[in-house]
Amino acid sequence: MQKSSLTALAREQLKLAHASSNGRSSSTVYGGHEHRLRQTVIALTAGQMLGEHENPGEATVHVLHGRVRLGAGETSWDGAPGDLLIVPDRRHTLEALEDSAVLLTVAKR
């Protein structure tokens, strides 16, 4: 059994995102290419965005720190710490409204 502190990982990834030229950083917490389930902590500095991309499978975004906006076409959902956003099964974006860290969980198809 392994244990991870999502709070510590979010703090670490935010620090790395601030040091990065693109304002982003991520670290896989669980899973990978050999697993169907993958969980990744993603940090984005305020104003940064993951551009429009396809949904790789069933996915959720759990906001750990900050505020984010998940957008799909003309629809968007805002999330704050503790919120769980269900990623729509279509092209979407994720924008950091302020320095933010999320836990992305994906069950690949």
N, C-alpha and C positions, 0 to 999 in steps of 0.2 A: 504494500500500500504506500502511496505517496501523498504528501500533503503540500499544498501551495497556498501562500497568502496572496489573494488577488489584490488586496490593498497595497502590499509591497511591490507586486509586479506592476501595478498601474503607476505607482510613484516612480519606479525605475524606468518604465517605458516613456513616461512624460519627460523625465530628465533627458533621456536619449533623443526624444523628438525635438526638444528645444535645441539640442546640439546638432541636429541634422539639418542639412540644407533644404530639405523638402518638408520639414515640420512634421514628420511621421516616424513612427517606430512600432514594431510589433514583435511578439514572441509567442510561439506555440506553447500552450500549457499542457495540452493533451492531444494525442493523435498524430497524424501526419499522413503521408502518402499511402502507408500500409494499412490505415484504419478508415472506416467509413465515417466515424465521428471525429471531428476536429474542433478544438477550442483554442482561440487565439486572443491574447490581450493586444488591442490596437490603441495606440495613443496618437492624437492629432492636436497640434497647437491651434489656437483660436483662428478661425477663418480657413483652415485647411479642409480639403475635401477628398474623399475617395470618389473619383469620377464615375460616371455611369458605367455599370458593368452588369453582367448576367448573374442570376442567382445560381450557385453551383449545386444547390439541393435545398432541403428544408433548412432554414436558418433563423436564428434569433440574435438580437443585439441586447445585451444587458449593460446598462449604463452604470459604470463604476464611479466615475468622477466627471464633473462638468455637465455641459448641455450639448446635445447633438440633434440634428435633424436628418431623418431618413426620408428620402424623397423617391417617388416613382411616378413619372409623368407629371400630371397636374396635382397629385395628392402628396401630402407630406405629414409626418408625425414627429413631434418634438419629444425628446426624452431627457429626463433628469436622473440623478443618482437613485438607483433602486428600480427604475423603470425597465421593463422588458418589452422590446419592440419585436414584432414578428416581421421578418423580412418578406416582402411580397414576392411571388413567383414570377417576377418579370424584371426588366432592367431597372436599376435603382442607383442612388447615390447616398453617401453618408457625409454630412458636413458637421464640423465642430463649431458650435456657436460661441464656445469659450474653450480654453484648454480642457481636453476631454480624454478619457480612457474608457474603453468598452470591452466587454467579453463577447466575442463573436463565436457562436456555436453553429456548426454546420454538420448535417448528416448528408454526406455526398450520395448522389444517385448512382 
